[in-house]
């Protein structure tokens, strides 16, 4: 530690399509939805995170809400930069005489292109990052779950986030084979919106569909301790009048079936690409699930039936990637897989 170490602030960012988490001093200090609200006339940022989320779907013509990330990558460059900057400000809201230089580790999807990587790095640098490191999401998830990624043992990680589902086999501190598909939590949400429109003639917004997914979302029609039916409010497509209907978890399981099948297909694909020695390891260790999507009721069971392998859900799956990114931040010199 040099004389000026106190001038450097070290943070780990899990930049997600749905939520962004920031870890500082081993603690999750920011956990906010990845969304910003902008004044259309001046272009100024009005709100970031939860405040902007509350405006989502309810704005008038002068305000628009932007989700800067789509499918795990930055879709709106300046909004992303403002969002990162706004969230870094939330860490210590007190006024400071100087802004410390930032050392940042950010996690990115494994199927990301060089151009998309550049966009993440530039956004972080323009938000004040002096040293920026990148780590692949499945790697961060594995570290967060507590797997020793550097040993010669194969482990399969599935990280189902908001924009992408990342499937990777990890051994010896590297990703041996990976499959990244752009079907994840957001896709599940839009499946629910679509289903409500088709089946019940009711129009619901993204936030309502998200709530339905959390309250009664399921991956199978038969699950242990099923949730009670949930009241959904929306606009009747025939009359245009607000109305309420009740949906059950079995309906939502039907609505999500196609998307979950695609995730299963990708898992089988990744297993086919795995070298035989690592397949033998995975047979013993099973599959690890992380990310918000893994909290879908019965998903672990369904994947287990499909692959005939044991499936373990990480404890606190929403924060596994963030935790792993935080650990990587502490071991910047030690982990060779961090990208500058």
N, C-alpha and C positions, 0 to 999 in steps of 0.2 A: 504494500500500500504506500503510495507516494504521499508527499505533503499535500497535494491537491485532491486527494481521493474524496474528500468531503464535498468537493465541487462537482463530483460525478454522481448522477442519480442512475441507479441500475433498475430497469423495469423489464418485465416480460409481458408480451401482449399476445393474447389469443384473439386474433382478428377474425371473427366469424361472420357468416352471412346474416345470422339471426341475432347473435349476442357477441359483444366484445368484452373480454375480461382483461384486467391489468393486475399483475402481481408485483408488489413492491414490498421489500423486507419480508419475504416469505408469506405474505398475506394477500388474499384477493381484496384489493382496495376499491376496484371499480368493476361492477358487473352490470352492464347496461345494454339495452337493445341497440343494434347497429343501425341507427336511423338519425337523420338530422332534419330539422324544419328550417326552411329558407324563405326569406321575404322576397317575392318575385320582383318587386320594383327596385329594391336597392341591392339585392343579391346577398344581404347580410344573413348570418346564421342566427336564428331566433332561439332554437332549442336543440339540445343534443341528448340522445339516450331516452330515458323514461319519459321525460317531458315531451319530447318529439313523438314518442310512441303513442301518447295519449291523444295527440292531434291527428294521428294517422287515420285517414278515411273520413275525417270530419272537417277538413279545411275549406276555407272560402278561396276566392280566386287570387287573393294577394299572397297566400301562403301555400307552399308546396312541401310535402314531406318526401325525402329521398332516402332510399336504402342504397348506400354507396357500393355495397358488395352484392354481386349476383353470382350464384353458383360457385361461391368460395373465392371469387377473384374480384378485383376492383373494377367496377363498371363506370363509376363517376369519380374521376381523379381528384377534382378540387373538393368535392363533398367528403371524400375519404380523408383527405388531409385535414380538413376542418374538424372532422369527427375525431380523428386521432388526437389532434391538438386539444380539443375541448375535453376529451376524456383524460388526457395527461394532466390538464389543469385541475381535474376533480381530485387528484391524489392528495395535494396539500393546498387547500383553497386559500390559506393565509398569504398575505402579501410578502414578497421576497425582495431583498435588495438586488439579488442577482439570480439569473436562471442558471441552474447547474447544467453542465453538458450531459446529455443522455446516452447511456449505453443500453441498447434495446435488443431483445431477442423476440422475433415475431414468428409465429408458425404459419405455414402456407400449405395448401393442398398438394398432394404428391403428384397429381397429374397436371401441374401448372406449367405454362410455357415460359421461355426466357423473358419474353416481353411482359408477361403478367408479373413475373418475379421482380423485374425492373420497376414496375409501377408500385409494388408494395414497398420496395426499398426507397424509391424516390419520395413516396408519401411520408414515410417515417423520417427521412432526412429533412424534408421540408417542415415537418412538425417539430424539429429540434433534435433529432437523433444524430449524435456524432459517430458512434460506432453502431452499425446495424448488422445483426446476424439473423439468418433465416434458418428455420428448422422445419422439416416436413411433419405434417399433422400426425400421421400414424406413429412416427418415431416419438413425438412429444406425448402422445396418448400412452404408448408402451411404457415410457419412463414414468408418467404420472400414475399408471396402474401399479407400478412397483416392480416391473420386470427388469431383470438385469440384461440390458440390450447388448452388452459387449461380450457375453459368453457365447460359445459355439452351439447354442441351443436354438432351434427354430420356434418362433412364436407367431401366431396369426392374430392380427389386430383388425377389428372393423370399427371405424369411427364414423358414425352416422350423424352428420351435423345438420345445418340448415340448408346449405346449398349443395354439398357433395357427400357421397358415401365413399370413404376411403378404405380400401381393403389392402393390407400389406402383410407380407411375411418378412419378419425381421430376424437377423442373426448376425453375430460378430460386429455389432455397431453399425449395421447398414441395412438398407431395404433390398432384399433379394428379388422379390417380385411384387408388383403392386398393380392394383386396378382401381381406377377412380371413376365413379360414374356420377353424373349430375342429377341423381334422383335421391332426395333425402327429405328432411322435415318440410321444406317449402313445398315440395311436390305433393307430399301427403296432405298439406293444408289445402292446396288447390284442388286435389281430388275430392276433398270433403265439400268445398264450395260447389264444384261441378255436380256432385251427387245430390246435394240439396236442391239444386236448380232442376236437375233432370227428374228426380224421384218425387220431390215434394212441392215442386213449383214455387220454391221460396228462394229469394236472393239474400245471401248473407255476405258480410264483408270478410276481409282477410283476418282481422282480429277475432271475430266471432268464430270463424272456422278453426283458428288456432286454439281457442278455448274448448271447442268440441273435441279436438284431437287430444287435448290434455285430460279432459274430464271423462270421455268415453272411448278414446282411441284404443283399438286393439288390432292385433295381427292375425288372430284366429277367432273362429266363431264359438269355440268352446274353450273357456279359460277358467282357472280357479278364481275364487272370489270376484265375480263380475261386478262392475260398477253399476249403480242405479241409472235409470234413464235420465237423460239430460234435456232441459228445456232450451230450445234454440229460438232466438228472435230474429226476424228478418222481414223483408218486404214480399208480400204475396205478388207473384208475377201476373196473376189474372186480374186482381182488383186494384193492385198498387197500395193496398192498406197494410200497415205493419201487422204481423201475426206471430203466433207462438206454436211450435210443434215440439213433440218429444221424440228424441232419437235414442236407440239402444246401441250398445257396443257391437252387436252382431251386424247391424246395418253399416257401421263405420268399418268393420272388418271387411265387409264386401266391397265397400268403396275404395279401400286401400289395397285390395288383393293384388291388382295388376302391378302396381308400383313395387310392392314387396317382392313379388315374383321376380322382377327385374334385379332387385338387390340380391336375391338368392342366386340368380343366374350368374351375376358378377362374382359372387363368392365361389361358386363351383368353377368358374373360369380361372380365378386366382389359384385355386387348389390344383387345377390341371397343370398350371405353369410351374408349380413348386417342384424343386429338385427332390428326388426320392428320399434322400437322407433327412431332409427337413420335413418331408411328409410324415416320416416315422416319428419325428419329434412332436409334430402337431397332433398326431394320433394320441400321444400321451398327454400333452399339455392342454389340448382343446383350443377353442377360439375365444378371444376376449372382445367384449363389446364395450364401446365408449361412445360419448356424444349424446346429445339430447334425444335423438331418434331411437336410441337403444332402450329408452324408458317406455316405449310402446308396449302395452300389455301383451304378453304371450309371444313377443318377437323372438326371445331367446329359445323358447320351446320349439317354435316353428323352424328356426335355423338348425336347431339340434336334430329335429326329425328329418330335415332335408339332407344334412351332411352326415348324419349318424355320428357326430362328434359332440363331446361335452362343450357347452357354451357358458361362459362366465360373464356376468355383467359387472363392470367396474363399480366400486363404491363411489357415490357421487359422480356419475358418468358425465354430467354437465361440465364438471371442473377438471376432469382427468387431463385434458389437453393443456389447460392453463397451468395445472400443477407441474406437468412434465416440462413445460416451457420455462417455468420458474426454476426447476432443478437444473435445466440446461444452462440457464443464465449464470448459476453459481459455478458451473464447470466449463466455462467457455474455453479455457485452455485445454481441458482434458478430452472433450468430445470432438473427434475429428469430423463428425458428420454435420457440424454447424457450418453454414455457408456465409461467407463474407459478401 
